Amino acid sequence: MKFEIYTDSAGEFRFRIRATNGNILVSSQGYKQKASAKNAIETIKAKAADAETIEVDS
C-alpha cells in the first residue's frame, strides 16, 4: 500500500491510498496546503496500529 499526494482540478492537495494491486482504496478531502495533506497521512499512519476491526450486521 502507498500514499500518493496530488493536486486536483481546483488546485487543492489531496492524497489517495493505493493498494499493491493498483486499486485506489481511499481518496481524501482537498487541502489548501500540501503540509496539511502530509499531516493527515502521518496521522493515519500513526493511528493505523491502534485501529480495530468490527463486524456490523446489515
N, CA, C, O and CB atoms as a CASP TS submission, in Angstrom:
PFRMAT TS
TARGET T0000
AUTHOR 0000-0000-0000
METHOD Language model
MODEL 1
PARENT N/A
ATOM      1  N   MET     1       0.854  -1.160   0.000  1.00  0.00           N
ATOM      2  CA  MET     1       0.000   0.000   0.000  1.00  0.00           C
ATOM      3  C   MET     1       0.899   1.222   0.000  1.00  0.00           C
ATOM      4  O   MET     1       1.966   1.227   0.613  1.00  0.00           O
ATOM      5  CB  MET     1      -0.971  -0.002   1.215  1.00  0.00           C
ATOM      6  N   LYS     2       0.445   2.272  -0.708  1.00  0.00           N
ATOM      7  CA  LYS     2       1.217   3.505  -0.728  1.00  0.00           C
ATOM      8  C   LYS     2       0.290   4.711  -0.748  1.00  0.00           C
ATOM      9  O   LYS     2      -0.858   4.627  -1.185  1.00  0.00           O
ATOM     10  CB  LYS     2       2.157   3.535  -1.940  1.00  0.00           C
ATOM     11  N   PHE     3       0.808   5.827  -0.267  1.00  0.00           N
ATOM     12  CA  PHE     3       0.098   7.092  -0.268  1.00  0.00           C
ATOM     13  C   PHE     3       0.601   7.923  -1.439  1.00  0.00           C
ATOM     14  O   PHE     3       1.806   7.995  -1.683  1.00  0.00           O
ATOM     15  CB  PHE     3       0.287   7.846   1.080  1.00  0.00           C
ATOM     16  N   GLU     4      -0.314   8.546  -2.160  1.00  0.00           N
ATOM     17  CA  GLU     4       0.037   9.420  -3.275  1.00  0.00           C
ATOM     18  C   GLU     4      -0.578  10.787  -3.009  1.00  0.00           C
ATOM     19  O   GLU     4      -1.772  10.890  -2.725  1.00  0.00           O
ATOM     20  CB  GLU     4      -0.454   8.831  -4.646  1.00  0.00           C
ATOM     21  N   ILE     5       0.231  11.831  -3.101  1.00  0.00           N
ATOM     22  CA  ILE     5      -0.272  13.202  -2.976  1.00  0.00           C
ATOM     23  C   ILE     5      -0.346  13.787  -4.381  1.00  0.00           C
ATOM     24  O   ILE     5       0.578  13.640  -5.180  1.00  0.00           O
ATOM     25  CB  ILE     5       0.647  14.082  -2.032  1.00  0.00           C
ATOM     26  N   TYR     6      -1.459  14.452  -4.665  1.00  0.00           N
ATOM     27  CA  TYR     6      -1.627  15.065  -5.981  1.00  0.00           C
ATOM     28  C   TYR     6      -2.437  16.349  -5.851  1.00  0.00           C
ATOM     29  O   TYR     6      -3.040  16.609  -4.810  1.00  0.00           O
ATOM     30  CB  TYR     6      -2.316  14.086  -6.963  1.00  0.00           C
ATOM     31  N   THR     7      -2.446  17.139  -6.901  1.00  0.00           N
ATOM     32  CA  THR     7      -3.217  18.377  -6.945  1.00  0.00           C
ATOM     33  C   THR     7      -4.446  18.146  -7.812  1.00  0.00           C
ATOM     34  O   THR     7      -4.340  17.653  -8.935  1.00  0.00           O
ATOM     35  CB  THR     7      -2.360  19.565  -7.493  1.00  0.00           C
ATOM     36  N   ASP     8      -5.625  18.507  -7.279  1.00  0.00           N
ATOM     37  CA  ASP     8      -6.853  18.294  -8.043  1.00  0.00           C
ATOM     38  C   ASP     8      -7.122  19.465  -8.984  1.00  0.00           C
ATOM     39  O   ASP     8      -6.333  20.408  -9.038  1.00  0.00           O
ATOM     40  CB  ASP     8      -8.044  18.093  -7.097  1.00  0.00           C
ATOM     41  N   SER     9      -8.209  19.413  -9.711  1.00  0.00           N
ATOM     42  CA  SER     9      -8.519  20.437 -10.710  1.00  0.00           C
ATOM     43  C   SER     9      -8.818  21.800 -10.091  1.00  0.00           C
ATOM     44  O   SER     9      -8.755  22.819 -10.780  1.00  0.00           O
ATOM     45  CB  SER     9      -9.697  19.996 -11.544  1.00  0.00           C
ATOM     46  N   ALA    10      -9.143  21.828  -8.795  1.00  0.00           N
ATOM     47  CA  ALA    10      -9.397  23.090  -8.100  1.00  0.00           C
ATOM     48  C   ALA    10      -8.122  23.664  -7.475  1.00  0.00           C
ATOM     49  O   ALA    10      -8.157  24.713  -6.831  1.00  0.00           O
ATOM     50  CB  ALA    10     -10.457  22.887  -7.021  1.00  0.00           C
ATOM     51  N   GLY    11      -6.998  22.968  -7.670  1.00  0.00           N
ATOM     52  CA  GLY    11      -5.730  23.439  -7.132  1.00  0.00           C
ATOM     53  C   GLY    11      -5.479  23.042  -5.681  1.00  0.00           C
ATOM     54  O   GLY    11      -4.535  23.530  -5.059  1.00  0.00           O
ATOM     55  N   GLU    12      -6.318  22.160  -5.139  1.00  0.00           N
ATOM     56  CA  GLU    12      -6.125  21.700  -3.773  1.00  0.00           C
ATOM     57  C   GLU    12      -5.315  20.405  -3.771  1.00  0.00           C
ATOM     58  O   GLU    12      -5.290  19.658  -4.749  1.00  0.00           O
ATOM     59  CB  GLU    12      -7.484  21.493  -3.070  1.00  0.00           C
ATOM     60  N   PHE    13      -4.657  20.169  -2.644  1.00  0.00           N
ATOM     61  CA  PHE    13      -3.872  18.953  -2.482  1.00  0.00           C
ATOM     62  C   PHE    13      -4.756  17.855  -1.907  1.00  0.00           C
ATOM     63  O   PHE    13      -5.536  18.087  -0.983  1.00  0.00           O
ATOM     64  CB  PHE    13      -2.643  19.203  -1.573  1.00  0.00           C
ATOM     65  N   ARG    14      -4.626  16.686  -2.453  1.00  0.00           N
ATOM     66  CA  ARG    14      -5.361  15.515  -1.989  1.00  0.00           C
ATOM     67  C   ARG    14      -4.388  14.353  -1.909  1.00  0.00           C
ATOM     68  O   ARG    14      -3.306  14.392  -2.494  1.00  0.00           O
ATOM     69  CB  ARG    14      -6.564  15.181  -2.930  1.00  0.00           C
ATOM     70  N   PHE    15      -4.778  13.332  -1.188  1.00  0.00           N
ATOM     71  CA  PHE    15      -3.989  12.110  -1.213  1.00  0.00           C
ATOM     72  C   PHE    15      -4.928  10.944  -1.416  1.00  0.00           C
ATOM     73  O   PHE    15      -6.125  11.021  -1.138  1.00  0.00           O
ATOM     74  CB  PHE    15      -3.160  11.939   0.087  1.00  0.00           C
ATOM     75  N   ARG    16      -4.363   9.882  -1.899  1.00  0.00           N
ATOM     76  CA  ARG    16      -5.111   8.640  -2.031  1.00  0.00           C
ATOM     77  C   ARG    16      -4.214   7.521  -1.534  1.00  0.00           C
ATOM     78  O   ARG    16      -2.986   7.604  -1.569  1.00  0.00           O
ATOM     79  CB  ARG    16      -5.574   8.391  -3.511  1.00  0.00           C
ATOM     80  N   ILE    17      -4.872   6.482  -1.075  1.00  0.00           N
ATOM     81  CA  ILE    17      -4.154   5.283  -0.667  1.00  0.00           C
ATOM     82  C   ILE    17      -4.388   4.249  -1.755  1.00  0.00           C
ATOM     83  O   ILE    17      -5.524   3.918  -2.092  1.00  0.00           O
ATOM     84  CB  ILE    17      -4.626   4.761   0.749  1.00  0.00           C
ATOM     85  N   ARG    18      -3.290   3.750  -2.292  1.00  0.00           N
ATOM     86  CA  ARG    18      -3.376   2.792  -3.381  1.00  0.00           C
ATOM     87  C   ARG    18      -2.876   1.430  -2.900  1.00  0.00           C
ATOM     88  O   ARG    18      -1.814   1.324  -2.287  1.00  0.00           O
ATOM     89  CB  ARG    18      -2.563   3.276  -4.605  1.00  0.00           C
ATOM     90  N   ALA    19      -3.657   0.400  -3.190  1.00  0.00           N
ATOM     91  CA  ALA    19      -3.286  -0.975  -2.821  1.00  0.00           C
ATOM     92  C   ALA    19      -2.144  -1.454  -3.709  1.00  0.00           C
ATOM     93  O   ALA    19      -1.854  -0.853  -4.743  1.00  0.00           O
ATOM     94  CB  ALA    19      -4.506  -1.935  -2.942  1.00  0.00           C
ATOM     95  N   THR    20      -1.507  -2.533  -3.298  1.00  0.00           N
ATOM     96  CA  THR    20      -0.394  -3.074  -4.080  1.00  0.00           C
ATOM     97  C   THR    20      -0.823  -3.538  -5.474  1.00  0.00           C
ATOM     98  O   THR    20       0.004  -3.629  -6.381  1.00  0.00           O
ATOM     99  CB  THR    20       0.243  -4.230  -3.335  1.00  0.00           C
ATOM    100  N   ASN    21      -2.114  -3.829  -5.642  1.00  0.00           N
ATOM    101  CA  ASN    21      -2.601  -4.239  -6.969  1.00  0.00           C
ATOM    102  C   ASN    21      -2.976  -3.039  -7.847  1.00  0.00           C
ATOM    103  O   ASN    21      -3.426  -3.208  -8.980  1.00  0.00           O
ATOM    104  CB  ASN    21      -3.813  -5.162  -6.818  1.00  0.00           C
ATOM    105  N   GLY    22      -2.786  -1.823  -7.313  1.00  0.00           N
ATOM    106  CA  GLY    22      -3.057  -0.611  -8.089  1.00  0.00           C
ATOM    107  C   GLY    22      -4.408   0.024  -7.841  1.00  0.00           C
ATOM    108  O   GLY    22      -4.641   1.158  -8.259  1.00  0.00           O
ATOM    109  N   ASN    23      -5.302  -0.681  -7.169  1.00  0.00           N
ATOM    110  CA  ASN    23      -6.630  -0.122  -6.888  1.00  0.00           C
ATOM    111  C   ASN    23      -6.538   0.993  -5.858  1.00  0.00           C
ATOM    112  O   ASN    23      -5.742   0.923  -4.922  1.00  0.00           O
ATOM    113  CB  ASN    23      -7.587  -1.220  -6.392  1.00  0.00           C
ATOM    114  N   ILE    24      -7.364   2.029  -6.040  1.00  0.00           N
ATOM    115  CA  ILE    24      -7.442   3.112  -5.070  1.00  0.00           C
ATOM    116  C   ILE    24      -8.398   2.684  -3.961  1.00  0.00           C
ATOM    117  O   ILE    24      -9.556   2.354  -4.215  1.00  0.00           O
ATOM    118  CB  ILE    24      -7.912   4.448  -5.741  1.00  0.00           C
ATOM    119  N   LEU    25      -7.894   2.694  -2.728  1.00  0.00           N
ATOM    120  CA  LEU    25      -8.692   2.291  -1.574  1.00  0.00           C
ATOM    121  C   LEU    25      -9.405   3.476  -0.946  1.00  0.00           C
ATOM    122  O   LEU    25     -10.555   3.354  -0.523  1.00  0.00           O
ATOM    123  CB  LEU    25      -7.815   1.608  -0.538  1.00  0.00           C
ATOM    124  N   VAL    26      -8.737   4.623  -0.880  1.00  0.00           N
ATOM    125  CA  VAL    26      -9.267   5.811  -0.206  1.00  0.00           C
ATOM    126  C   VAL    26      -8.798   7.049  -0.958  1.00  0.00           C
ATOM    127  O   VAL    26      -7.658   7.107  -1.420  1.00  0.00           O
ATOM    128  CB  VAL    26      -8.816   5.864   1.290  1.00  0.00           C
ATOM    129  N   SER    27      -9.678   8.037  -1.080  1.00  0.00           N
ATOM    130  CA  SER    27      -9.311   9.360  -1.585  1.00  0.00           C
ATOM    131  C   SER    27      -9.692  10.377  -0.518  1.00  0.00           C
ATOM    132  O   SER    27     -10.758  10.285   0.090  1.00  0.00           O
ATOM    133  CB  SER    27     -10.017   9.677  -2.960  1.00  0.00           C
ATOM    134  N   SER    28      -8.823  11.333  -0.300  1.00  0.00           N
ATOM    135  CA  SER    28      -9.041  12.306   0.774  1.00  0.00           C
ATOM    136  C   SER    28      -9.858  13.511   0.316  1.00  0.00           C
ATOM    137  O   SER    28     -10.182  13.676  -0.860  1.00  0.00           O
ATOM    138  CB  SER    28      -7.709  12.778   1.322  1.00  0.00           C
ATOM    139  N   GLN    29     -10.167  14.324   1.286  1.00  0.00           N
ATOM    140  CA  GLN    29     -10.738  15.639   1.020  1.00  0.00           C
ATOM    141  C   GLN    29      -9.627  16.519   0.451  1.00  0.00           C
ATOM    142  O   GLN    29      -8.466  16.112   0.434  1.00  0.00           O
ATOM    143  CB  GLN    29     -11.365  16.273   2.320  1.00  0.00           C
ATOM    144  N   GLY    30      -9.972  17.718  -0.014  1.00  0.00           N
ATOM    145  CA  GLY    30      -8.981  18.655  -0.516  1.00  0.00           C
ATOM    146  C   GLY    30      -8.380  19.475   0.619  1.00  0.00           C
ATOM    147  O   GLY    30      -9.071  19.830   1.573  1.00  0.00           O
ATOM    148  N   TYR    31      -7.099  19.769   0.508  1.00  0.00           N
ATOM    149  CA  TYR    31      -6.382  20.598   1.475  1.00  0.00           C
ATOM    150  C   TYR    31      -5.762  21.781   0.745  1.00  0.00           C
ATOM    151  O   TYR    31      -5.237  21.626  -0.358  1.00  0.00           O
ATOM    152  CB  TYR    31      -5.291  19.775   2.224  1.00  0.00           C
ATOM    153  N   LYS    32      -5.818  22.948   1.348  1.00  0.00           N
ATOM    154  CA  LYS    32      -5.241  24.154   0.737  1.00  0.00           C
ATOM    155  C   LYS    32      -3.715  24.087   0.714  1.00  0.00           C
ATOM    156  O   LYS    32      -3.082  24.623  -0.195  1.00  0.00           O
ATOM    157  CB  LYS    32      -5.698  25.411   1.498  1.00  0.00           C
ATOM    158  N   GLN    33      -3.128  23.432   1.710  1.00  0.00           N
ATOM    159  CA  GLN    33      -1.672  23.362   1.813  1.00  0.00           C
ATOM    160  C   GLN    33      -1.209  21.909   1.743  1.00  0.00           C
ATOM    161  O   GLN    33      -1.835  21.015   2.312  1.00  0.00           O
ATOM    162  CB  GLN    33      -1.186  24.021   3.123  1.00  0.00           C
ATOM    163  N   LYS    34      -0.115  21.695   1.045  1.00  0.00           N
ATOM    164  CA  LYS    34       0.438  20.348   0.926  1.00  0.00           C
ATOM    165  C   LYS    34       0.809  19.794   2.304  1.00  0.00           C
ATOM    166  O   LYS    34       0.652  18.601   2.561  1.00  0.00           O
ATOM    167  CB  LYS    34       1.672  20.350   0.001  1.00  0.00           C
ATOM    168  N   ALA    35       1.299  20.662   3.180  1.00  0.00           N
ATOM    169  CA  ALA    35       1.683  20.220   4.525  1.00  0.00           C
ATOM    170  C   ALA    35       0.492  19.630   5.273  1.00  0.00           C
ATOM    171  O   ALA    35       0.659  18.692   6.053  1.00  0.00           O
ATOM    172  CB  ALA    35       2.274  21.390   5.323  1.00  0.00           C
ATOM    173  N   SER    36      -0.694  20.157   5.050  1.00  0.00           N
ATOM    174  CA  SER    36      -1.896  19.627   5.706  1.00  0.00           C
ATOM    175  C   SER    36      -2.213  18.216   5.219  1.00  0.00           C
ATOM    176  O   SER    36      -2.609  17.353   6.003  1.00  0.00           O
ATOM    177  CB  SER    36      -3.097  20.551   5.452  1.00  0.00           C
ATOM    178  N   ALA    37      -2.037  17.992   3.931  1.00  0.00           N
ATOM    179  CA  ALA    37      -2.249  16.638   3.382  1.00  0.00           C
ATOM    180  C   ALA    37      -1.213  15.676   3.959  1.00  0.00           C
ATOM    181  O   ALA    37      -1.543  14.541   4.305  1.00  0.00           O
ATOM    182  CB  ALA    37      -2.168  16.648   1.823  1.00  0.00           C
ATOM    183  N   LYS    38       0.032  16.125   4.062  1.00  0.00           N
ATOM    184  CA  LYS    38       1.087  15.285   4.632  1.00  0.00           C
ATOM    185  C   LYS    38       0.810  14.984   6.103  1.00  0.00           C
ATOM    186  O   LYS    38       1.041  13.864   6.558  1.00  0.00           O
ATOM    187  CB  LYS    38       2.455  15.967   4.482  1.00  0.00           C
ATOM    188  N   ASN    39       0.322  15.964   6.842  1.00  0.00           N
ATOM    189  CA  ASN    39      -0.026  15.748   8.252  1.00  0.00           C
ATOM    190  C   ASN    39      -1.135  14.709   8.386  1.00  0.00           C
ATOM    191  O   ASN    39      -1.089  13.861   9.277  1.00  0.00           O
ATOM    192  CB  ASN    39      -0.460  17.070   8.910  1.00  0.00           C
ATOM    193  N   ALA    40      -2.125  14.774   7.509  1.00  0.00           N
ATOM    194  CA  ALA    40      -3.218  13.801   7.549  1.00  0.00           C
ATOM    195  C   ALA    40      -2.674  12.387   7.296  1.00  0.00           C
ATOM    196  O   ALA    40      -3.089  11.433   7.954  1.00  0.00           O
ATOM    197  CB  ALA    40      -4.310  14.161   6.500  1.00  0.00           C
ATOM    198  N   ILE    41      -1.760  12.260   6.355  1.00  0.00           N
ATOM    199  CA  ILE    41      -1.153  10.959   6.067  1.00  0.00           C
ATOM    200  C   ILE    41      -0.412  10.443   7.292  1.00  0.00           C
ATOM    201  O   ILE    41      -0.560   9.279   7.663  1.00  0.00           O
ATOM    202  CB  ILE    41      -0.195  11.057   4.862  1.00  0.00           C
ATOM    203  N   GLU    42       0.379  11.295   7.916  1.00  0.00           N
ATOM    204  CA  GLU    42       1.138  10.875   9.100  1.00  0.00           C
ATOM    205  C   GLU    42       0.214  10.479  10.246  1.00  0.00           C
ATOM    206  O   GLU    42       0.522   9.549  10.991  1.00  0.00           O
ATOM    207  CB  GLU    42       2.075  11.994   9.555  1.00  0.00           C
ATOM    208  N   THR    43      -0.910  11.168  10.397  1.00  0.00           N
ATOM    209  CA  THR    43      -1.886  10.813  11.423  1.00  0.00           C
ATOM    210  C   THR    43      -2.459   9.426  11.153  1.00  0.00           C
ATOM    211  O   THR    43      -2.589   8.612  12.067  1.00  0.00           O
ATOM    212  CB  THR    43      -3.016  11.858  11.481  1.00  0.00           C
ATOM    213  N   ILE    44      -2.795   9.165   9.907  1.00  0.00           N
ATOM    214  CA  ILE    44      -3.323   7.845   9.549  1.00  0.00           C
ATOM    215  C   ILE    44      -2.294   6.760   9.832  1.00  0.00           C
ATOM    216  O   ILE    44      -2.626   5.717  10.395  1.00  0.00           O
ATOM    217  CB  ILE    44      -3.736   7.811   8.067  1.00  0.00           C
ATOM    218  N   LYS    45      -1.055   7.000   9.446  1.00  0.00           N
ATOM    219  CA  LYS    45      -0.003   6.016   9.694  1.00  0.00           C
ATOM    220  C   LYS    45       0.168   5.747  11.190  1.00  0.00           C
ATOM    221  O   LYS    45       0.319   4.599  11.608  1.00  0.00           O
ATOM    222  CB  LYS    45       1.322   6.494   9.093  1.00  0.00           C
ATOM    223  N   ALA    46       0.144   6.804  11.982  1.00  0.00           N
ATOM    224  CA  ALA    46       0.340   6.659  13.431  1.00  0.00           C
ATOM    225  C   ALA    46      -0.832   5.945  14.089  1.00  0.00           C
ATOM    226  O   ALA    46      -0.632   5.154  15.011  1.00  0.00           O
ATOM    227  CB  ALA    46       0.538   8.029  14.079  1.00  0.00           C
ATOM    228  N   LYS    47      -2.032   6.206  13.637  1.00  0.00           N
ATOM    229  CA  LYS    47      -3.229   5.623  14.246  1.00  0.00           C
ATOM    230  C   LYS    47      -3.560   4.230  13.723  1.00  0.00           C
ATOM    231  O   LYS    47      -4.319   3.501  14.362  1.00  0.00           O
ATOM    232  CB  LYS    47      -4.403   6.527  14.015  1.00  0.00           C
ATOM    233  N   ALA    48      -3.010   3.848  12.585  1.00  0.00           N
ATOM    234  CA  ALA    48      -3.347   2.563  11.974  1.00  0.00           C
ATOM    235  C   ALA    48      -3.031   1.389  12.891  1.00  0.00           C
ATOM    236  O   ALA    48      -3.750   0.389  12.892  1.00  0.00           O
ATOM    237  CB  ALA    48      -2.603   2.400  10.664  1.00  0.00           C
ATOM    238  N   ALA    49      -1.973   1.504  13.663  1.00  0.00           N
ATOM    239  CA  ALA    49      -1.607   0.413  14.578  1.00  0.00           C
ATOM    240  C   ALA    49      -2.656   0.221  15.668  1.00  0.00           C
ATOM    241  O   ALA    49      -2.805  -0.876  16.208  1.00  0.00           O
ATOM    242  CB  ALA    49      -0.241   0.689  15.216  1.00  0.00           C
ATOM    243  N   ASP    50      -3.375   1.284  15.988  1.00  0.00           N
ATOM    244  CA  ASP    50      -4.403   1.226  17.027  1.00  0.00           C
ATOM    245  C   ASP    50      -5.789   0.871  16.478  1.00  0.00           C
ATOM    246  O   ASP    50      -6.745   0.718  17.239  1.00  0.00           O
ATOM    247  CB  ASP    50      -4.471   2.552  17.748  1.00  0.00           C
ATOM    248  N   ALA    51      -5.886   0.744  15.170  1.00  0.00           N
ATOM    249  CA  ALA    51      -7.193   0.513  14.551  1.00  0.00           C
ATOM    250  C   ALA    51      -7.734  -0.858  14.916  1.00  0.00           C
ATOM    251  O   ALA    51      -6.982  -1.823  15.055  1.00  0.00           O
ATOM    252  CB  ALA    51      -7.099   0.650  13.031  1.00  0.00           C
ATOM    253  N   GLU    52      -9.031  -0.930  15.068  1.00  0.00           N
ATOM    254  CA  GLU    52      -9.667  -2.206  15.345  1.00  0.00           C
ATOM    255  C   GLU    52     -10.610  -2.564  14.200  1.00  0.00           C
ATOM    256  O   GLU    52     -11.061  -1.698  13.450  1.00  0.00           O
ATOM    257  CB  GLU    52     -10.428  -2.161  16.691  1.00  0.00           C
ATOM    258  N   THR    53     -10.883  -3.811  14.089  1.00  0.00           N
ATOM    259  CA  THR    53     -11.828  -4.293  13.091  1.00  0.00           C
ATOM    260  C   THR    53     -13.104  -4.709  13.804  1.00  0.00           C
ATOM    261  O   THR    53     -13.073  -5.451  14.786  1.00  0.00           O
ATOM    262  CB  THR    53     -11.232  -5.477  12.268  1.00  0.00           C
ATOM    263  N   ILE    54     -14.226  -4.219  13.293  1.00  0.00           N
ATOM    264  CA  ILE    54     -15.502  -4.593  13.865  1.00  0.00           C
ATOM    265  C   ILE    54     -16.390  -5.148  12.764  1.00  0.00           C
ATOM    266  O   ILE    54     -16.235  -4.802  11.592  1.00  0.00           O
ATOM    267  CB  ILE    54     -16.172  -3.391  14.567  1.00  0.00           C
ATOM    268  N   GLU    55     -17.303  -5.995  13.142  1.00  0.00           N
ATOM    269  CA  GLU    55     -18.281  -6.526  12.186  1.00  0.00           C
ATOM    270  C   GLU    55     -19.619  -5.893  12.498  1.00  0.00           C
ATOM    271  O   GLU    55     -20.059  -5.859  13.647  1.00  0.00           O
ATOM    272  CB  GLU    55     -18.369  -8.094  12.250  1.00  0.00           C
ATOM    273  N   VAL    56     -20.255  -5.394  11.459  1.00  0.00           N
ATOM    274  CA  VAL    56     -21.560  -4.744  11.608  1.00  0.00           C
ATOM    275  C   VAL    56     -22.591  -5.570  10.865  1.00  0.00           C
ATOM    276  O   VAL    56     -22.434  -5.857   9.679  1.00  0.00           O
ATOM    277  CB  VAL    56     -21.534  -3.273  11.075  1.00  0.00           C
ATOM    278  N   ASP    57     -23.621  -5.942  11.553  1.00  0.00           N
ATOM    279  CA  ASP    57     -24.700  -6.680  10.900  1.00  0.00           C
ATOM    280  C   ASP    57     -25.506  -5.721  10.038  1.00  0.00           C
ATOM    281  O   ASP    57     -25.813  -4.605  10.457  1.00  0.00           O
ATOM    282  CB  ASP    57     -25.613  -7.382  11.945  1.00  0.00           C
ATOM    283  N   SER    58     -25.842  -6.152   8.854  1.00  0.00           N
ATOM    284  CA  SER    58     -26.623  -5.271   7.979  1.00  0.00           C
ATOM    285  C   SER    58     -28.053  -5.699   7.900  1.00  0.00           C
ATOM    286  O   SER    58     -28.849  -5.067   7.207  1.00  0.00           O
ATOM    287  CB  SER    58     -26.034  -5.231   6.595  1.00  0.00           C
TER
END
